[in-house]
Amino acid sequence: MRVPLSSLALLAALSLAAPSRAAGAPDLAHARVSAQVNFPLGQQPWPLAFSPGGRELLSIDSSGLSLWDVTGKRLLWRFGLPAGREWQARPDWAEWHGGEIVLYAEGSVNLFITRLDAQTGKVLGQEKRVAPDLPRRIIAPEVPAARLETLSHTLWRTDVDEPPFDRRLLATYTYAPEHGLLAFKGPDEGSENGIEVGDQPVQVYSEAAGKVIFRFQTVLPDWLSSSSTLDRLDQLSFSPDGRYLGWSAAGRLTVWDMESGTKVAVLRPQPFEAGFRGPRVTWGSDSRTVTLSDSTWLRLYRLPDGQLLRSRDVKEGFFAFSPQWDLAGAEPNALNIQAAGGESFRLGRSAGSVFFSETDRSFISFTDEQTAWLYPGGAREVVQLHLSRPMQVENVRLNLAAGTLDLFGAVLTPPDLQGQQNTPPPVFSAQRISLTAALKAGPSAQPFNVSLTEQRRTTEPNSECVQGQPAERSQSPQKGRSWPSPAYTLRLCESPYLLTARKLGNGADGSALWRVARPAGSGPTLVSHDDHTLLLTFPEREVRIYHAANASLLARLKVPGQGKLFPSAFCLGPDERVLALQVEDQWHFYDLRTKLELPAPPALRRARKLDFVDGGKALAVQQDSAVVFYDLQQR
């Protein structure tokens, strides 16, 4: 069919007039994973439970579960949540049953149970159990409230705004359905107005008898005044065979015999220390022993005579222990193991604080104030760095082509000087480090030592924003906020109506480089990690991006949505065309030319941190337990 020339001209004109929705912008929706570095731990790891033999340790973190061979110091398997997902019902404790690991997560009225294969971590089954009605039905008359909820083996009133840790609102209980026994203790009376604490009895209800069969009087120490009831938490628990009932409170464990109804022991693991809370209670599998513990000590007692059999005190806190008394504690980015023989070591490593290189796909992660792990080119083989002095690293410039590492942050007080009087405050400084020797040495079991010196003082942390600037003071009668930019080349002074930048570093006189007016109701000011651009939030959800050198306007965008805009991070893509903006833990991507939002998969939207790297050819994404690189293609 022949098309008239006039029609072709019209089609051509329409094609030229129609806007290109995202021509030339990266196709984020079809970004391809080119490399991934997985970490055996996510953020905030926590030891959950040792296996009955004590060889394996199960840990939980923000993005999954890990099973460790403690003896071999290696990861056995990892059960990870999908990228960007969170626990819907985070497990509170775990138990081994043969070849299965059973996870328990408590809700207000439900118990969520997940069964895993202990060898592989594969999910075998899940179920939801409704909390038994017996505790509520028996204890409800003791608590004057129209509606009660279950919270970690307590019944509490729901006519309060916050979880009621006031003991006057809590009824502690433990229920052993296999023995048909329910033990509970009503809420203590008292107030902060001088009313004495009312010591409520521990009552034991028998399903077989259909009534309360025991009432045990409880006695609290004289020093435990009514004003401390807000901080006091009790714990009731039966031994595995149901013979003993223990009440843990005020630093002691009281044990009653369920056959005779008599008190058999009062165990005081720390007799010379006062405590509001009771010790943690772990019954022996044969019910003949009980272990009491806190974060820094363990005590093993024999029952029924209460004889102390074993004791251990440690300096570092722990949260789980094995039958051999290997201890497991938690650090921000690793698990801390204190073996029974005295050896201490770390298990696993999470990504920590990750910083990406601008020139290639290398990155570096800081797991504490003196330990860093360098990943050249995004490789799995890493170079461990040990800083000679603790440093609160706030930003990094990594350039492996030049073999340099620039650290920006606060040099902290060395550990051997902490606690001494007249200790100097942290020095905010920039440190340039040569990586040539470390890269030449390559991966090694021993960390490469990096010497830190105070090469350049930039500014003290408490410099006043309006000091010596009468014009700014007249503009804003209130004192403004002052902070150094991430790379410590600018000091930004923000008052309600004005943003001022001053140059930092050697030879800088503190004079203003530029000023940008900010209308009333403006939101946060953000600075890119390289100090090249700034993002200012204006009323009506408008953001404006400026060049940091001279405050020239680069782009402006009105972000869709309702209410005031509070972005927390941003970065610019290739040719400064794509804006990645983090709002309420979600990343949004915008084409700054078309002003349209770009589609992106959930793994990008839920990233903890991201940046455009390798000259804009790739997008580097930090997830909870992985760093992923995506190749970018143009639309």
C-alpha positions in Angstrom: 0.0 0.0 0.0 1.4 3.4 -1.0 1.3 6.0 1.7 0.9 9.6 0.5 3.9 11.9 0.9 1.9 14.2 3.1 1.1 11.4 5.5 4.8 10.5 5.8 5.6 14.1 6.5 2.9 14.2 9.1 4.3 11.0 10.8 7.8 12.4 10.8 6.5 15.6 12.4 4.7 13.7 15.1 7.8 11.6 15.8 9.9 14.7 16.2 7.3 16.3 18.4 6.6 13.3 20.7 8.8 13.3 23.7 11.3 10.5 24.2 10.2 8.9 27.5 13.6 7.9 28.5 15.8 7.7 25.4 19.4 7.3 26.5 18.6 6.7 30.1 19.7 3.5 31.8 17.3 0.6 31.5 17.1 -0.2 35.2 14.2 -2.6 34.9 16.4 -5.0 32.8 19.7 -4.4 34.6 21.8 -7.6 34.5 23.8 -8.8 37.5 27.4 -9.0 36.5 29.0 -9.8 39.8 28.0 -10.5 43.4 29.9 -10.9 46.7 27.9 -12.7 49.4 28.5 -12.3 53.1 27.7 -15.1 55.6 26.0 -12.6 57.9 23.5 -9.8 57.4 23.3 -6.7 59.6 23.0 -7.1 63.4 23.8 -10.8 63.7 22.6 -12.6 66.9 23.5 -16.1 68.2 20.2 -18.0 68.4 21.1 -21.5 69.8 23.8 -24.2 70.0 23.0 -27.7 68.9 22.6 -30.3 71.6 26.2 -31.6 70.9 27.5 -28.0 71.0 29.4 -28.3 67.7 26.9 -26.2 65.6 25.6 -22.7 66.3 22.6 -21.1 64.6 22.6 -17.4 64.2 20.0 -14.9 62.9 20.4 -11.5 61.4 18.4 -9.0 59.4 18.3 -11.1 56.2 18.5 -14.7 57.2 19.9 -17.6 59.2 23.4 -19.1 59.3 24.5 -22.4 60.7 28.1 -22.6 61.8 30.5 -25.4 62.6 32.1 -23.8 65.7 34.9 -26.3 65.9 35.9 -26.0 62.3 35.1 -22.2 62.3 33.2 -22.4 59.0 29.8 -21.8 57.6 27.7 -24.9 57.0 24.7 -23.3 55.3 22.9 -20.0 54.8 19.1 -19.5 54.7 18.7 -16.1 53.2 15.6 -14.0 52.7 14.9 -12.6 49.3 16.8 -9.4 48.5 15.2 -6.4 50.3 12.8 -8.6 52.3 12.4 -8.5 56.1 11.3 -11.1 58.6 7.5 -11.2 58.9 7.8 -13.2 62.1 11.4 -13.1 63.3 12.3 -16.3 65.3 12.8 -15.8 69.0 14.3 -19.1 69.8 15.2 -22.5 68.2 15.3 -26.1 69.2 16.9 -29.2 67.7 14.7 -32.2 67.2 16.6 -35.1 65.6 17.6 -33.9 62.1 15.4 -30.9 62.2 15.8 -27.3 63.6 12.5 -25.9 64.8 12.2 -22.1 64.9 9.6 -20.3 67.1 8.4 -16.7 66.7 6.0 -15.3 69.2 3.2 -12.9 68.2 0.7 -11.3 70.5 -1.8 -14.2 70.2 0.0 -16.6 67.8 3.0 -18.8 67.8 4.7 -19.2 64.3 6.7 -22.4 63.9 9.1 -23.2 61.0 10.9 -26.5 60.6 14.2 -26.7 58.8 16.4 -29.5 57.7 19.4 -29.3 60.0 21.8 -30.6 57.2 20.8 -28.2 54.4 18.6 -25.4 55.9 15.7 -26.3 53.6 12.3 -25.4 54.9 10.3 -28.6 55.7 7.1 -27.0 56.9 5.5 -24.0 58.6 2.5 -23.6 60.9 0.7 -21.1 63.0 -0.6 -22.0 66.4 -3.1 -19.9 68.4 -1.9 -19.2 71.9 -3.7 -21.5 74.4 -6.8 -20.1 76.0 -6.1 -21.7 79.4 -3.7 -19.0 80.7 -6.0 -16.2 79.6 -9.0 -17.9 81.2 -7.4 -18.7 84.5 -5.3 -15.5 84.9 -7.8 -13.0 83.6 -9.6 -12.6 86.9 -6.3 -11.5 88.4 -5.9 -8.6 86.0 -8.7 -6.0 85.9 -8.9 -5.3 82.2 -11.5 -5.9 79.5 -9.0 -7.4 77.0 -5.7 -9.1 77.5 -2.9 -10.0 75.1 0.0 -12.5 75.4 3.5 -11.1 75.2 6.4 -13.4 75.8 4.8 -15.5 78.5 3.0 -12.6 80.2 -0.6 -11.4 79.9 -0.9 -7.6 79.6 -3.6 -5.0 79.3 -4.2 -3.5 75.9 -5.8 -0.3 77.1 -2.4 1.5 77.1 -0.5 3.1 74.2 2.9 1.4 74.6 3.9 -2.1 75.6 3.3 -2.1 79.4 6.5 -3.0 81.1 5.0 -1.6 84.3 4.7 -4.6 86.6 1.3 -3.5 87.6 0.0 -4.3 84.2 1.8 -7.7 83.7 0.9 -11.2 84.9 3.8 -13.6 84.4 3.0 -17.2 83.6 4.4 -20.5 82.2 2.3 -23.3 80.8 3.4 -26.9 80.4 0.6 -28.6 78.5 2.5 -32.0 78.5 2.2 -32.0 82.3 -1.2 -30.1 82.5 0.3 -27.4 84.8 0.0 -23.6 84.6 2.0 -21.4 87.0 1.3 -17.7 87.2 2.0 -14.7 89.3 -0.4 -11.8 89.3 0.7 -8.2 88.8 2.4 -6.6 91.8 0.8 -3.5 93.2 2.6 -0.3 93.9 3.3 3.1 92.6 5.9 5.8 92.7 4.0 7.6 95.5 5.3 5.6 98.4 2.9 2.7 98.2 4.7 -0.5 99.2 5.1 -3.3 96.7 2.6 -6.0 97.1 4.3 -9.4 96.7 1.8 -11.5 94.9 2.0 -15.3 95.3 3.0 -17.8 92.6 0.0 -20.0 91.9 0.0 -23.4 90.2 -3.2 -24.6 88.4 -3.6 -28.3 87.6 -5.7 -29.2 84.6 -6.3 -32.7 86.1 -7.6 -31.2 89.4 -9.3 -28.3 87.7 -8.1 -25.9 90.4 -5.2 -24.1 91.9 -3.2 -26.7 93.9 -0.4 -24.6 95.2 0.1 -21.0 96.3 3.7 -20.1 97.0 4.4 -16.9 98.8 7.1 -14.7 97.2 9.4 -12.4 99.1 11.2 -9.6 97.4 14.3 -7.8 98.9 13.7 -4.8 101.0 15.8 -2.6 98.7 13.4 -3.4 95.8 11.2 -0.4 96.2 8.0 0.4 94.4 9.9 2.9 92.2 11.8 0.1 90.6 8.8 -1.9 89.5 9.1 -0.4 86.0 12.4 -2.2 85.5 11.7 -5.5 87.2 10.9 -8.5 85.0 10.1 -12.0 86.4 10.4 -15.4 84.8 8.5 -18.6 85.6 9.5 -22.0 84.2 9.0 -25.7 84.7 11.8 -28.3 84.5 11.5 -30.7 81.6 9.9 -33.5 83.6 7.6 -31.0 85.4 9.0 -31.8 88.9 10.4 -28.4 89.6 9.0 -24.9 89.2 11.5 -22.0 89.2 10.7 -18.3 89.8 13.6 -16.0 88.6 13.4 -12.5 90.0 15.6 -9.9 91.7 18.9 -11.7 91.0 17.8 -15.1 92.3 16.0 -18.3 91.5 13.5 -19.8 93.9 12.8 -23.5 93.2 9.7 -25.5 94.4 9.1 -29.2 94.3 5.8 -29.9 92.5 5.3 -33.3 94.2 5.6 -32.1 97.8 4.8 -28.4 97.3 7.8 -27.4 99.3 10.6 -24.8 98.6 13.8 -26.7 97.9 16.3 -24.0 97.0 16.9 -20.3 96.7 19.9 -19.8 94.3 21.8 -16.5 94.5 24.5 -16.6 91.7 25.8 -13.1 92.5 25.1 -12.8 96.3 26.9 -9.4 96.6 25.2 -7.7 93.6 21.7 -6.3 93.6 19.6 -6.7 90.5 16.1 -5.9 89.4 15.9 -8.7 86.9 16.2 -12.4 87.4 19.0 -14.5 85.9 18.3 -16.5 82.7 17.3 -20.1 83.5 18.3 -23.2 81.5 17.2 -26.5 82.9 19.2 -29.6 82.3 17.7 -32.2 80.0 17.4 -34.7 83.0 15.9 -32.0 85.3 18.7 -32.7 87.8 20.7 -29.5 87.1 19.9 -25.9 86.3 22.2 -23.3 84.8 21.7 -19.6 85.7 23.4 -17.0 83.5 23.7 -13.3 82.7 25.7 -11.6 80.0 29.0 -12.2 81.8 28.7 -15.3 84.0 27.3 -18.8 84.2 26.5 -20.9 87.3 25.6 -24.6 87.2 23.6 -26.0 90.2 22.6 -29.5 91.3 19.0 -30.1 92.3 17.4 -30.5 94.8 20.1 -29.5 97.2 21.3 -26.4 95.2 25.0 -27.4 95.2 27.1 -25.2 93.0 28.9 -27.5 90.5 30.5 -25.2 88.0 31.1 -21.5 87.5 32.5 -19.2 84.8 33.0 -15.5 84.5 34.0 -13.6 81.3 34.6 -10.0 80.4 32.8 -9.9 77.1 29.0 -10.3 77.0 27.4 -13.5 75.5 23.8 -14.5 74.7 24.1 -18.3 74.0 26.1 -21.1 75.4 26.8 -24.7 74.5 26.7 -27.8 76.8 30.5 -27.5 76.9 30.1 -23.8 77.9 31.4 -22.3 74.7 30.0 -18.8 74.7 28.5 -16.9 71.7 28.1 -13.1 71.7 27.2 -10.5 69.1 29.1 -7.7 67.5 27.7 -5.2 65.0 29.1 -7.1 62.1 30.2 -10.5 63.4 29.7 -13.2 66.0 32.1 -13.4 68.9 33.0 -16.9 70.2 34.6 -17.5 73.6 35.6 -21.2 73.7 35.5 -23.1 76.9 39.3 -23.6 76.6 39.9 -19.9 76.6 40.3 -19.2 72.9 38.4 -16.3 71.4 37.6 -15.8 67.8 35.0 -14.3 65.4 32.6 -16.2 63.2 31.5 -14.7 59.9 31.4 -11.2 58.6 28.7 -8.9 57.3 29.1 -6.2 54.8 29.5 -3.5 57.4 29.8 0.0 56.1 30.5 -0.2 52.3 32.1 2.5 50.1 32.4 2.1 46.4 35.2 3.2 44.0 34.2 5.8 41.4 36.7 4.6 38.8 36.1 0.8 38.7 34.1 -1.9 40.6 36.3 -2.1 43.7 34.8 -1.5 47.1 35.9 -1.5 50.7 33.9 -2.4 53.8 34.6 -1.3 57.4 33.4 -3.9 60.0 34.6 -1.9 63.0 36.7 1.2 63.8 40.0 -0.4 63.0 39.2 -3.2 60.5 38.6 -2.8 56.8 38.3 -5.3 53.9 39.3 -4.3 50.4 37.7 -6.0 47.4 39.8 -5.1 44.3 37.6 -5.0 41.2 34.7 -6.5 43.2 36.7 -9.7 43.5 36.0 -12.3 46.2 39.6 -12.4 47.3 40.0 -9.6 49.8 42.8 -7.7 51.5 42.3 -7.1 55.2 43.5 -3.7 56.5 44.1 -2.8 60.1 44.1 0.9 61.1 46.7 1.8 63.6 44.2 4.1 65.4 40.5 3.8 65.8 38.6 6.0 63.3 35.0 6.9 62.8 35.0 6.6 59.0 32.3 8.7 57.5 33.4 8.7 53.9 36.0 7.1 51.6 37.6 7.9 48.3 39.0 4.7 46.7 41.1 4.8 43.6 43.0 1.5 42.9 44.3 2.8 39.6 46.3 5.4 41.6 46.8 3.0 44.5 45.3 5.5 47.0 42.7 5.4 49.7 41.4 8.6 51.3 39.6 8.3 54.6 37.4 11.1 56.0 36.1 11.1 59.5 37.1 11.4 63.2 40.2 9.9 64.6 39.1 8.5 67.9 40.9 8.1 71.2 43.1 5.0 71.3 41.8 2.3 73.6 44.8 2.6 75.9 43.9 6.2 76.6 40.2 5.8 77.1 38.9 6.8 80.5 41.8 9.1 81.2 41.1 12.7 82.2 41.9 15.5 79.8 41.7 13.2 76.8 41.7 15.3 73.6 38.5 15.4 71.6 38.3 13.5 68.2 40.2 15.2 65.4 38.2 15.5 62.2 40.7 14.9 59.5 41.4 13.5 56.0 43.9 10.7 55.7 45.5 9.6 52.4 46.9 6.1 52.4 49.0 4.3 49.8 47.7 0.9 49.0 50.6 -0.2 46.8 52.2 -2.5 49.4 48.8 -3.9 50.5 47.8 -4.7 46.9 51.2 -6.2 46.2 50.9 -8.5 49.3 47.5 -9.6 48.2 45.0 -11.7 50.2 46.5 -13.0 53.4 45.3 -14.4 56.7 47.2 -11.6 58.4 45.9 -8.0 58.1 48.0 -5.4 56.5 48.8 -2.6 59.0 47.9 0.9 57.9 49.4 3.8 59.8 47.1 6.8 60.5 48.5 10.2 61.2 46.9 13.6 61.7 47.9 14.8 58.3 45.4 17.6 58.0 43.1 19.1 60.6 40.0 20.4 58.8 37.6 21.6 61.4 36.4 21.0 64.9 32.9 19.3 65.1 31.3 22.2 67.0 32.1 25.2 64.9 29.3 27.7 65.0 27.4 28.3 61.8 26.7 32.0 62.3 29.9 33.0 64.0 31.3 36.2 62.4 28.6 36.5 59.9 26.2 39.3 60.8 24.4 39.1 57.5 23.4 35.5 58.2 22.5 36.4 61.8 20.1 39.1 60.6 18.6 36.6 58.1 18.0 34.0 60.7 17.6 34.9 64.4 17.9 31.2 65.3 21.3 29.4 65.4 21.8 27.3 62.3 23.1 23.8 61.8 26.7 23.4 60.8 28.5 20.3 59.5 31.4 19.3 57.2 30.6 17.9 53.9 31.3 14.1 53.4 34.8 14.6 51.8 35.6 17.5 54.2 36.2 20.1 51.5 33.2 22.3 52.5 31.6 23.4 55.7 27.9 23.9 55.2 26.0 26.3 57.5 22.2 25.8 57.3 19.8 28.3 58.9 16.1 28.3 58.4 16.3 30.7 55.4 19.9 30.3 54.1 22.5 27.7 53.1 26.1 28.9 53.1 29.2 27.0 52.0 32.8 27.8 53.2 36.0 26.1 52.0 37.9 23.9 54.4 41.5 22.7 54.4 44.9 24.3 54.3 44.9 28.0 53.5 41.1 28.4 53.8 40.1 31.6 55.6 36.5 30.5 56.3 34.9 33.1 54.0 31.7 32.2 52.2 32.0 30.6 48.8 28.3 31.0 48.0 24.9 31.3 49.5 21.5 29.8 48.5 18.2 31.2 49.8 15.9 28.6 51.4 12.2 29.4 51.8 10.4 28.6 55.0 9.3 24.9 55.2 12.3 23.6 53.3 13.4 20.0 54.1 16.8 18.3 54.4 20.0 19.3 52.6 22.1 16.3 51.3 25.6 16.3 49.9 27.0 13.6 47.5 29.8 11.5 48.8 32.3 13.2 46.4 31.2 16.7 47.4 30.5 17.5 43.7 26.7 18.0 44.1 24.1 19.1 46.7 20.5 18.3 46.9 18.2 20.8 48.6 14.6 19.9 49.5 12.1 22.8 49.0 8.4 23.1 49.8 5.8 21.2 47.8 8.1 18.2 47.4 10.5 19.9 45.1 14.2 19.0 45.0 16.9 21.1 43.4 20.4 19.8 42.6 23.4 22.3 42.6 27.0 22.1 41.7 28.9 22.4 45.0 31.7 24.5 43.6 29.6 27.5 42.7 26.0 26.7 43.6 24.9 26.7 39.9 21.6 24.9 39.4 22.0 21.6 37.8 18.4 20.2 37.8 15.1 20.5 39.6 12.4 17.9 40.1 9.0 17.7 41.7 8.7 14.3 43.5 5.3 12.7 43.3 3.5 12.0 46.5 1.8 13.5 49.5 3.1 15.4 52.5 6.5 16.8 53.3 9.5 15.2 51.6 12.3 13.8 53.7 15.0 12.2 51.5 17.9 10.4 53.3 20.4 9.9 50.4 20.9 10.5 46.7 23.3 9.9 43.9 23.6 10.9 40.2 23.9 8.5 37.3 25.7 8.8 34.0 26.0 12.3 32.5 24.2 13.6 35.7 20.9 12.5 34.0 19.5 10.0 36.4 18.7 10.8 40.0 18.5 8.0 42.6 16.7 9.3 45.7 16.1 7.4 48.9 12.9 8.2 50.8 11.7 6.1 53.7 14.2 3.2 53.0 13.0 3.0 49.4 15.0 4.1 46.4 13.3 6.0 43.5 14.9 6.7 40.1 14.1 9.7 37.9 15.1 10.9 34.5 16.1 14.5 35.1 15.4 15.4 31.5 11.9 13.9 31.1 11.0 14.3 34.8 9.6 10.7 34.7 10.2 8.0 37.3 12.2 5.0 35.9 10.9 1.5 36.6 13.3 -0.6 38.7 13.2 -4.0 40.3 12.6 -4.5 44.1 16.2 -5.5 44.7 17.2 -1.9 43.6 14.4 -0.1 45.4 15.1 -1.8 48.7 18.9 -1.5 48.7 20.7 -0.3 51.8 23.1 1.7 49.7 23.8 2.2 46.0 26.0 4.2 43.7 26.8 4.5 40.0 30.3 3.2 39.4 32.8 2.3 36.7 32.2 5.6 34.9 28.4 5.1 35.0 28.5 1.7 33.3 27.3 -0.2 36.4 25.2 0.3 39.5 26.7 -1.0 42.8 24.1 -2.1 45.4 24.7 -3.0 49.0 22.1 -5.4 50.3 21.9 -6.8 53.9 24.2 -9.8 53.1 25.6 -9.1 49.7 27.2 -6.5 47.3 25.8 -6.8 43.8 26.9 -5.1 40.6 24.4 -4.5 37.8 25.5 -3.7 34.2 23.5 -0.8 32.8 22.2 -0.7 29.3 20.8 2.4 27.6 17.2 2.4 26.6 
